[in-house]
Amino acid sequence: MKISRRYLLKSTAALGLCAVIDSAGSVAYASEPHIQFPTRPQDRLALTSWPFRAYMESPANRDRDRSKPGMDIIGFARMAIERFNIHNINPLAAHFPSTEPRYLASLREEMAKAGSHFVDLGLGAGRFYDPDPAVRKASVDGSKRWIDIAAVLGSPSVRQHLGGSRGVKPNIDHAAQSLGELADYGARKNIVINLENDSLVNEDPFVIVKIIEKANNPYLRALPDFGNTMLKGDAAYSYKGVDAMFKHVFNMVHVKDEVISENGTTYKIDLARAFGIAKAHGYRGYFSMEWETKAGDPFDGTRRLVEETLHYLS
C-alpha cells in the first residue's frame, strides 16, 4: 500500500505525534512515540472486537454466528458509543471486511463522523522466531502491510501476536531481531508494535519482556492483559508478569475481571491490585474492555467491565 507524504503528515498531525521535515523534504520522527493521551476516565476506555466476534461481518472471521445480527467495523464503533459511551476501538485485523484503499479511506471518514477513533489494531500470529530466516521475513513483511493500514486509519499502534512453529521453543534472539525490524518500520510511521501476554508459552509475560529488552527499540512495547496469564493457575506469577510488562507499556492495556480455562475453571482477577500496578507505573494510556465470552453475554459483561474500570480510574 502506497501512502502519500501529504496524507502521512496529515495522519501524524491528527494523532498529535512529533514529526518534522528535514532540509531534503523527508519526514523525520521523534526517537520515541508520543501521544496526547486523554485524562478523563471515560475517554481512556476502549473496546476490542474480540468479545463480539460472533457478530463481526468479515470474510476472514471464522467465529461469525449467523444466528446473531451482524455488524461491520463502523457498526461496531457506533455500537460502542451507543451502548457504552466508548469512543475508542481496537478491532481485530480479521474483522475488517476489506483492506482496499477506497474502503479504508471511507472507513476513516465514517469514523470521524461517528466521533470514534482507532487506538490499536489486533493482528494475527506471525512466526517471528522460526529457525528459517525466510519464514521470519515473511512474517515481518506481512505485518508491515498492517502498519501501513494503521497509518491510513490513524491508529497509533498495532498488537502483534507471536505465533509459534510446531516443536520450536521461543527464541529470544530471533524474535528480537524480527520484531526489532518491524518496530523500525513502525517508527518511520510513528506506529508502535505492542506485544500482549496471551498464549501461555509463546507469549508468557517474561518471554515478552526479554524480547522487548533484547530488541531495545522504543517502538516495540508491552500490552499487559490483566487476565490471560492467570490461566497458568498461579496468581502470584500472573501479577508479577503484569507488573514486569508495565515497565514497557505505552498506550494499551486489556481489562478482564475473570478468565475461564478450557476445562471450565474460573479464575478471578483482583482488579484493585491490577489497576494498582498500572497506577504505580504512572500509566496514562487506554484501557480496552475485553470480556471473557465463556462467562456470558458480551454486552452485559462489557457494561460490567466499564463500571469496574471507571470505579478504579475515578
DRENDREN-418158 format. One record per residue (C-alpha): residue number from 1; residue in three letters; z, x, y. Coordinates in Angstrom, 1 decimal, decimal comma. Example, Ala and Ser with C-alpha at 12.3 -4.5 7.8 and 13.67 -1.06 7.14 Angstrom:
2
+-----+-----+--------+--------+--------+
!   i !  aa !     zz !     xx !     yy !
+-----+-----+--------+--------+--------+
!   1 ! ALA !    7,8 !   12,3 !   -4,5 !
!   2 ! SER !    7,1 !   13,7 !   -1,1 !
+-----+-----+--------+--------+--------+
END
This chain:
314
+-----+-----+--------+--------+--------+
!   i !  aa !     zz !     xx !     yy !
+-----+-----+--------+--------+--------+
!   1 ! MET !    0,0 !    0,0 !    0,0 !
!   2 ! LYS !   -1,1 !    1,5 !    3,3 !
!   3 ! ILE !    1,2 !    0,8 !    6,3 !
!   4 ! SER !    0,1 !    1,4 !    9,8 !
!   5 ! ARG !    2,0 !    3,7 !   12,1 !
!   6 ! ARG !    2,4 !    0,9 !   14,7 !
!   7 ! TYR !    3,8 !   -1,6 !   12,0 !
!   8 ! LEU !    6,2 !    1,0 !   10,7 !
!   9 ! LEU !    7,6 !    1,8 !   14,1 !
!  10 ! LYS !    8,0 !   -2,0 !   14,7 !
!  11 ! SER !    9,8 !   -2,4 !   11,4 !
!  12 ! THR !   12,0 !    0,6 !   12,3 !
!  13 ! ALA !   13,0 !   -0,8 !   15,6 !
!  14 ! ALA !   13,8 !   -4,2 !   14,1 !
!  15 ! LEU !   16,2 !   -2,5 !   11,7 !
!  16 ! GLY !   18,0 !   -0,6 !   14,5 !
!  17 ! LEU !   17,1 !    2,7 !   12,9 !
!  18 ! CYS !   16,7 !    6,0 !   14,7 !
!  19 ! ALA !   13,2 !    7,3 !   15,0 !
!  20 ! VAL !   11,3 !    9,4 !   17,5 !
!  21 ! ILE !    7,7 !   10,5 !   17,9 !
!  22 ! ASP !    7,1 !   14,3 !   17,9 !
!  23 ! SER !    4,5 !   16,0 !   20,0 !
!  24 ! ALA !    1,9 !   15,7 !   17,3 !
!  25 ! GLY !    2,4 !   11,9 !   17,3 !
!  26 ! SER !    4,0 !   11,7 !   13,9 !
!  27 ! VAL !    7,3 !    9,8 !   13,1 !
!  28 ! ALA !   10,4 !   11,9 !   12,7 !
!  29 ! TYR !   13,5 !   10,2 !   11,4 !
!  30 ! ALA !   17,2 !   11,0 !   11,7 !
!  31 ! SER !   18,7 !   13,1 !    9,0 !
!  32 ! GLU !   20,9 !   10,2 !    7,8 !
!  33 ! PRO !   20,2 !    6,5 !    7,5 !
!  34 ! HIS !   21,6 !    4,3 !   10,3 !
!  35 ! ILE !   22,0 !    0,5 !   10,6 !
!  36 ! GLN !   23,7 !   -1,5 !   13,2 !
!  37 ! PHE !   26,0 !   -3,5 !   10,8 !
!  38 ! PRO !   27,3 !   -6,9 !   11,9 !
!  39 ! THR !   31,1 !   -7,1 !   12,4 !
!  40 ! ARG !   31,7 !  -10,9 !   12,0 !
!  41 ! PRO !   32,8 !  -11,5 !    8,4 !
!  42 ! GLN !   30,3 !  -14,3 !    7,8 !
!  43 ! ASP !   27,5 !  -12,1 !    9,0 !
!  44 ! ARG !   28,4 !   -9,4 !    6,4 !
!  45 ! LEU !   27,7 !  -11,8 !    3,5 !
!  46 ! ALA !   24,6 !  -11,5 !    1,4 !
!  47 ! LEU !   23,2 !  -13,3 !   -1,6 !
!  48 ! THR !   21,4 !  -11,9 !   -4,6 !
!  49 ! SER !   18,9 !  -13,9 !   -6,5 !
!  50 ! TRP !   20,1 !  -12,8 !   -9,9 !
!  51 ! PRO !   22,6 !  -15,7 !  -10,5 !
!  52 ! PHE !   19,8 !  -18,1 !   -9,5 !
!  53 ! ARG !   17,2 !  -16,5 !  -11,8 !
!  54 ! ALA !   16,7 !  -19,8 !  -13,7 !
!  55 ! TYR !   15,3 !  -21,3 !  -10,5 !
!  56 ! MET !   13,1 !  -18,5 !   -9,2 !
!  57 ! GLU !    9,4 !  -19,1 !   -9,4 !
!  58 ! SER !    7,6 !  -15,9 !  -10,2 !
!  59 ! PRO !    5,1 !  -14,8 !  -12,9 !
!  60 ! ALA !    7,4 !  -11,8 !  -13,7 !
!  61 ! ASN !   10,6 !  -13,9 !  -14,1 !
!  62 ! ARG !   11,3 !  -14,3 !  -17,8 !
!  63 ! ASP !   14,5 !  -16,2 !  -17,1 !
!  64 ! ARG !   12,9 !  -19,2 !  -15,4 !
!  65 ! ASP !   14,2 !  -22,5 !  -16,7 !
!  66 ! ARG !   11,6 !  -25,2 !  -16,2 !
!  67 ! SER !   14,2 !  -28,0 !  -16,6 !
!  68 ! LYS !   15,6 !  -26,9 !  -13,2 !
!  69 ! PRO !   13,9 !  -27,2 !   -9,8 !
!  70 ! GLY !   12,1 !  -24,1 !   -8,7 !
!  71 ! MET !   12,2 !  -22,0 !   -5,5 !
!  72 ! ASP !   10,3 !  -19,0 !   -4,2 !
!  73 ! ILE !   11,8 !  -16,2 !   -2,1 !
!  74 ! ILE !   11,6 !  -18,1 !    1,2 !
!  75 ! GLY !   13,1 !  -21,2 !   -0,6 !
!  76 ! PHE !   15,9 !  -19,0 !   -1,8 !
!  77 ! ALA !   16,6 !  -17,7 !    1,7 !
!  78 ! ARG !   16,6 !  -21,3 !    3,1 !
!  79 ! MET !   18,9 !  -22,4 !    0,3 !
!  80 ! ALA !   21,3 !  -19,5 !    1,1 !
!  81 ! ILE !   21,6 !  -20,7 !    4,7 !
!  82 ! GLU !   21,9 !  -24,4 !    3,9 !
!  83 ! ARG !   24,4 !  -24,1 !    1,0 !
!  84 ! PHE !   26,4 !  -21,1 !    2,0 !
!  85 ! ASN !   25,6 !  -20,2 !    5,6 !
!  86 ! ILE !   24,4 !  -16,8 !    4,4 !
!  87 ! HIS !   21,5 !  -15,3 !    6,4 !
!  88 ! ASN !   21,1 !  -12,1 !    4,4 !
!  89 ! ILE !   19,4 !  -11,9 !    0,9 !
!  90 ! ASN !   18,7 !   -9,2 !   -1,7 !
!  91 ! PRO !   16,3 !  -10,7 !   -4,2 !
!  92 ! LEU !   15,1 !   -9,0 !   -7,3 !
!  93 ! ALA !   11,6 !   -7,5 !   -7,4 !
!  94 ! ALA !   10,9 !   -9,6 !  -10,5 !
!  95 ! HIS !   11,4 !  -12,7 !   -8,4 !
!  96 ! PHE !    8,6 !  -12,0 !   -6,0 !
!  97 ! PRO !    5,6 !  -14,3 !   -6,8 !
!  98 ! SER !    3,3 !  -11,8 !   -5,2 !
!  99 ! THR !    3,2 !   -8,4 !   -3,6 !
! 100 ! GLU !   -0,2 !   -8,8 !   -1,9 !
! 101 ! PRO !   -0,1 !   -7,6 !    1,7 !
! 102 ! ARG !   -1,1 !  -11,0 !    3,1 !
! 103 ! TYR !    1,8 !  -12,7 !    1,2 !
! 104 ! LEU !    4,3 !  -10,1 !    2,3 !
! 105 ! ALA !    3,3 !  -10,4 !    5,9 !
! 106 ! SER !    3,6 !  -14,2 !    5,7 !
! 107 ! LEU !    6,9 !  -13,9 !    4,0 !
! 108 ! ARG !    8,3 !  -11,7 !    6,7 !
! 109 ! GLU !    7,2 !  -14,2 !    9,4 !
! 110 ! GLU !    8,7 !  -17,1 !    7,5 !
! 111 ! MET !   12,0 !  -15,2 !    7,0 !
! 112 ! ALA !   12,2 !  -14,6 !   10,7 !
! 113 ! LYS !   11,5 !  -18,3 !   11,5 !
! 114 ! ALA !   14,3 !  -19,3 !    9,0 !
! 115 ! GLY !   16,8 !  -16,8 !   10,5 !
! 116 ! SER !   17,2 !  -14,8 !    7,4 !
! 117 ! HIS !   16,9 !  -11,1 !    6,6 !
! 118 ! PHE !   16,3 !   -8,8 !    3,7 !
! 119 ! VAL !   19,2 !   -6,4 !    3,3 !
! 120 ! ASP !   18,2 !   -4,9 !   -0,1 !
! 121 ! LEU !   15,6 !   -5,3 !   -2,9 !
! 122 ! GLY !   16,7 !   -5,2 !   -6,5 !
! 123 ! LEU !   14,3 !   -3,0 !   -8,5 !
! 124 ! GLY !   13,9 !   -2,9 !  -12,3 !
! 125 ! ALA !   14,7 !    0,1 !  -14,5 !
! 126 ! GLY !   12,9 !    3,4 !  -14,4 !
! 127 ! ARG !   13,1 !    6,3 !  -16,8 !
! 128 ! PHE !   14,3 !    8,9 !  -14,3 !
! 129 ! TYR !   16,0 !   11,3 !  -16,8 !
! 130 ! ASP !   13,4 !   11,2 !  -19,6 !
! 131 ! PRO !   12,6 !   14,6 !  -21,1 !
! 132 ! ASP !    8,9 !   14,1 !  -20,4 !
! 133 ! PRO !    8,1 !   15,0 !  -16,7 !
! 134 ! ALA !    5,1 !   12,7 !  -16,8 !
! 135 ! VAL !    7,4 !    9,7 !  -17,7 !
! 136 ! ARG !    9,8 !   10,6 !  -14,9 !
! 137 ! LYS !    6,9 !   11,0 !  -12,4 !
! 138 ! ALA !    5,5 !    7,5 !  -13,4 !
! 139 ! SER !    8,9 !    6,0 !  -12,7 !
! 140 ! VAL !    9,1 !    7,7 !   -9,3 !
! 141 ! ASP !    5,6 !    6,6 !   -8,4 !
! 142 ! GLY !    6,3 !    3,0 !   -9,4 !
! 143 ! SER !    9,4 !    2,8 !   -7,2 !
! 144 ! LYS !    7,6 !    4,3 !   -4,2 !
! 145 ! ARG !    5,5 !    1,2 !   -4,1 !
! 146 ! TRP !    8,6 !   -0,9 !   -3,7 !
! 147 ! ILE !    9,9 !    1,4 !   -0,9 !
! 148 ! ASP !    6,6 !    0,6 !    0,9 !
! 149 ! ILE !    7,2 !   -3,1 !    0,3 !
! 150 ! ALA !   10,8 !   -2,8 !    1,6 !
! 151 ! ALA !    9,4 !   -1,2 !    4,8 !
! 152 ! VAL !    7,0 !   -4,1 !    5,3 !
! 153 ! LEU !    9,7 !   -6,7 !    4,8 !
! 154 ! GLY !   12,3 !   -4,9 !    7,0 !
! 155 ! SER !   14,7 !   -4,2 !    4,1 !
! 156 ! PRO !   16,9 !   -1,1 !    4,8 !
! 157 ! SER !   17,3 !   -0,3 !    1,1 !
! 158 ! VAL !   16,3 !   -0,9 !   -2,5 !
! 159 ! ARG !   18,6 !   -1,0 !   -5,5 !
! 160 ! GLN !   17,2 !    1,2 !   -8,3 !
! 161 ! HIS !   18,3 !    0,7 !  -11,9 !
! 162 ! LEU !   18,5 !    3,7 !  -14,2 !
! 163 ! GLY !   16,7 !    2,7 !  -17,3 !
! 164 ! GLY !   17,1 !    4,9 !  -20,4 !
! 165 ! SER !   14,9 !    6,2 !  -23,1 !
! 166 ! ARG !   15,9 !    5,4 !  -26,7 !
! 167 ! GLY !   18,1 !    8,1 !  -28,1 !
! 168 ! VAL !   18,3 !   10,1 !  -24,8 !
! 169 ! LYS !   21,6 !   10,6 !  -23,1 !
! 170 ! PRO !   21,7 !   10,6 !  -19,3 !
! 171 ! ASN !   20,5 !   14,0 !  -18,0 !
! 172 ! ILE !   22,1 !   14,6 !  -14,6 !
! 173 ! ASP !   19,7 !   17,3 !  -13,6 !
! 174 ! HIS !   16,6 !   15,4 !  -14,4 !
! 175 ! ALA !   17,9 !   12,2 !  -12,8 !
! 176 ! ALA !   18,9 !   14,0 !   -9,6 !
! 177 ! GLN !   15,5 !   15,7 !   -9,3 !
! 178 ! SER !   13,6 !   12,5 !   -9,8 !
! 179 ! LEU !   15,8 !   10,3 !   -7,7 !
! 180 ! GLY !   16,0 !   13,0 !   -5,0 !
! 181 ! GLU !   12,2 !   12,9 !   -4,8 !
! 182 ! LEU !   12,4 !    9,1 !   -4,5 !
! 183 ! ALA !   15,1 !    9,4 !   -1,8 !
! 184 ! ASP !   12,9 !   11,9 !    0,1 !
! 185 ! TYR !   10,1 !    9,3 !    0,1 !
! 186 ! GLY !   12,6 !    6,7 !    1,3 !
! 187 ! ALA !   13,8 !    8,9 !    4,1 !
! 188 ! ARG !   10,3 !    9,1 !    5,5 !
! 189 ! LYS !   10,5 !    5,3 !    6,0 !
! 190 ! ASN !   14,3 !    5,0 !    6,6 !
! 191 ! ILE !   14,8 !    3,2 !    3,3 !
! 192 ! VAL !   17,9 !    4,0 !    1,3 !
! 193 ! ILE !   17,9 !    4,2 !   -2,5 !
! 194 ! ASN !   21,0 !    2,6 !   -3,9 !
! 195 ! LEU !   22,4 !    3,2 !   -7,4 !
! 196 ! GLU !   24,6 !    0,4 !   -9,0 !
! 197 ! ASN !   27,2 !    0,7 !  -11,7 !
! 198 ! ASP !   25,6 !   -1,7 !  -14,2 !
! 199 ! SER !   24,7 !   -0,5 !  -17,6 !
! 200 ! LEU !   27,9 !    0,8 !  -19,2 !
! 201 ! VAL !   26,3 !    4,1 !  -20,4 !
! 202 ! ASN !   23,3 !    4,8 !  -18,2 !
! 203 ! GLU !   24,9 !    3,5 !  -15,0 !
! 204 ! ASP !   28,5 !    4,5 !  -15,6 !
! 205 ! PRO !   30,0 !    4,9 !  -12,1 !
! 206 ! PHE !   30,9 !    8,6 !  -12,7 !
! 207 ! VAL !   27,4 !    9,3 !  -14,0 !
! 208 ! ILE !   26,0 !    7,8 !  -10,8 !
! 209 ! VAL !   28,4 !    9,8 !   -8,7 !
! 210 ! LYS !   27,3 !   13,0 !  -10,5 !
! 211 ! ILE !   23,6 !   12,2 !   -9,9 !
! 212 ! ILE !   24,2 !   11,5 !   -6,2 !
! 213 ! GLU !   26,3 !   14,6 !   -5,6 !
! 214 ! LYS !   23,7 !   16,8 !   -7,5 !
! 215 ! ALA !   20,8 !   15,4 !   -5,5 !
! 216 ! ASN !   22,7 !   15,8 !   -2,3 !
! 217 ! ASN !   20,4 !   13,5 !   -0,3 !
! 218 ! PRO !   21,8 !   11,2 !    2,4 !
! 219 ! TYR !   19,2 !    8,5 !    1,4 !
! 220 ! LEU !   20,5 !    8,4 !   -2,2 !
! 221 ! ARG !   23,6 !    6,3 !   -2,2 !
! 222 ! ALA !   26,0 !    4,3 !   -4,4 !
! 223 ! LEU !   26,1 !    0,5 !   -4,7 !
! 224 ! PRO !   29,6 !   -0,4 !   -6,1 !
! 225 ! ASP !   29,7 !   -3,6 !   -8,1 !
! 226 ! PHE !   33,3 !   -4,9 !   -8,3 !
! 227 ! GLY !   33,0 !   -6,2 !  -11,9 !
! 228 ! ASN !   30,3 !   -4,6 !  -14,1 !
! 229 ! THR !   32,3 !   -1,6 !  -15,3 !
! 230 ! MET !   35,2 !   -3,9 !  -16,2 !
! 231 ! LEU !   33,1 !   -4,8 !  -19,4 !
! 232 ! LYS !   34,3 !   -1,5 !  -20,8 !
! 233 ! GLY !   37,7 !   -3,2 !  -21,3 !
! 234 ! ASP !   39,5 !   -0,6 !  -19,2 !
! 235 ! ALA !   40,6 !   -2,0 !  -15,8 !
! 236 ! ALA !   42,1 !    1,3 !  -14,6 !
! 237 ! TYR !   38,8 !    3,1 !  -15,4 !
! 238 ! SER !   36,8 !    0,4 !  -13,6 !
! 239 ! TYR !   38,8 !    0,6 !  -10,4 !
! 240 ! LYS !   38,8 !    4,4 !  -10,4 !
! 241 ! GLY !   35,0 !    4,3 !  -10,8 !
! 242 ! VAL !   34,5 !    1,8 !   -8,0 !
! 243 ! ASP !   36,7 !    4,0 !   -5,8 !
! 244 ! ALA !   34,6 !    7,1 !   -6,6 !
! 245 ! MET !   31,4 !    5,2 !   -5,8 !
! 246 ! PHE !   32,7 !    4,1 !   -2,4 !
! 247 ! LYS !   32,8 !    7,7 !   -1,3 !
! 248 ! HIS !   29,0 !    7,5 !   -1,4 !
! 249 ! VAL !   28,3 !    3,9 !   -0,4 !
! 250 ! PHE !   26,1 !    2,9 !    2,5 !
! 251 ! ASN !   25,1 !   -0,7 !    3,0 !
! 252 ! MET !   25,6 !   -2,8 !   -0,1 !
! 253 ! VAL !   28,4 !   -3,9 !   -2,4 !
! 254 ! HIS !   28,2 !   -6,6 !   -5,1 !
! 255 ! VAL !   31,1 !   -9,1 !   -5,3 !
! 256 ! LYS !   32,2 !  -10,7 !   -8,6 !
! 257 ! ASP !   35,6 !  -12,2 !   -9,4 !
! 258 ! GLU !   35,1 !  -12,2 !  -13,2 !
! 259 ! VAL !   32,7 !  -10,9 !  -15,8 !
! 260 ! ILE !   32,2 !  -12,2 !  -19,4 !
! 261 ! SER !   31,1 !  -10,0 !  -22,3 !
! 262 ! GLU !   28,5 !  -10,8 !  -24,9 !
! 263 ! ASN !   31,3 !  -11,8 !  -27,3 !
! 264 ! GLY !   32,8 !  -14,2 !  -24,7 !
! 265 ! THR !   35,7 !  -12,1 !  -23,5 !
! 266 ! THR !   36,5 !  -12,8 !  -19,8 !
! 267 ! TYR !   37,7 !  -10,0 !  -17,5 !
! 268 ! LYS !   39,1 !  -11,0 !  -14,2 !
! 269 ! ILE !   38,7 !   -8,8 !  -11,1 !
! 270 ! ASP !   41,6 !   -8,2 !   -8,8 !
! 271 ! LEU !   39,7 !   -8,9 !   -5,5 !
! 272 ! ALA !   42,7 !   -7,9 !   -3,4 !
! 273 ! ARG !   42,5 !   -4,5 !   -5,0 !
! 274 ! ALA !   38,7 !   -4,2 !   -4,9 !
! 275 ! PHE !   38,5 !   -5,2 !   -1,2 !
! 276 ! GLY !   41,4 !   -2,9 !   -0,5 !
! 277 ! ILE !   39,3 !    0,0 !   -1,9 !
! 278 ! ALA !   36,4 !   -0,9 !    0,4 !
! 279 ! LYS !   38,8 !   -1,1 !    3,4 !
! 280 ! ALA !   40,4 !    2,2 !    2,6 !
! 281 ! HIS !   37,0 !    3,9 !    2,7 !
! 282 ! GLY !   36,1 !    2,3 !    6,0 !
! 283 ! TYR !   33,1 !    0,4 !    4,5 !
! 284 ! ARG !   31,2 !   -1,6 !    7,2 !
! 285 ! GLY !   28,2 !   -2,8 !    5,3 !
! 286 ! TYR !   27,2 !   -6,0 !    3,4 !
! 287 ! PHE !   29,0 !   -7,8 !    0,5 !
! 288 ! SER !   26,5 !   -9,6 !   -1,7 !
! 289 ! MET !   27,7 !  -12,6 !   -3,8 !
! 290 ! GLU !   26,8 !  -12,2 !   -7,5 !
! 291 ! TRP !   28,3 !  -14,9 !   -9,5 !
! 292 ! GLU !   28,8 !  -14,4 !  -13,3 !
! 293 ! THR !   26,5 !  -17,1 !  -14,6 !
! 294 ! LYS !   28,1 !  -17,2 !  -18,0 !
! 295 ! ALA !   31,1 !  -18,8 !  -16,2 !
! 296 ! GLY !   29,1 !  -21,8 !  -15,0 !
! 297 ! ASP !   27,0 !  -23,3 !  -12,2 !
! 298 ! PRO !   25,9 !  -20,6 !   -9,7 !
! 299 ! PHE !   26,1 !  -22,9 !   -6,7 !
! 300 ! ASP !   29,7 !  -23,8 !   -7,3 !
! 301 ! GLY !   30,5 !  -20,2 !   -8,3 !
! 302 ! THR !   28,9 !  -18,7 !   -5,3 !
! 303 ! ARG !   30,8 !  -21,1 !   -3,0 !
! 304 ! ARG !   34,0 !  -19,8 !   -4,5 !
! 305 ! LEU !   33,0 !  -16,2 !   -4,0 !
! 306 ! VAL !   32,1 !  -16,9 !   -0,4 !
! 307 ! GLU !   35,6 !  -18,4 !    0,2 !
! 308 ! GLU !   37,3 !  -15,5 !   -1,5 !
! 309 ! THR !   35,3 !  -12,9 !    0,3 !
! 310 ! LEU !   35,9 !  -14,4 !    3,7 !
! 311 ! HIS !   39,6 !  -14,5 !    3,0 !
! 312 ! TYR !   39,7 !  -10,8 !    2,4 !
! 313 ! LEU !   37,4 !   -9,9 !    5,3 !
! 314 ! SER !   39,3 !  -12,0 !    7,8 !
+-----+-----+--------+--------+--------+
END
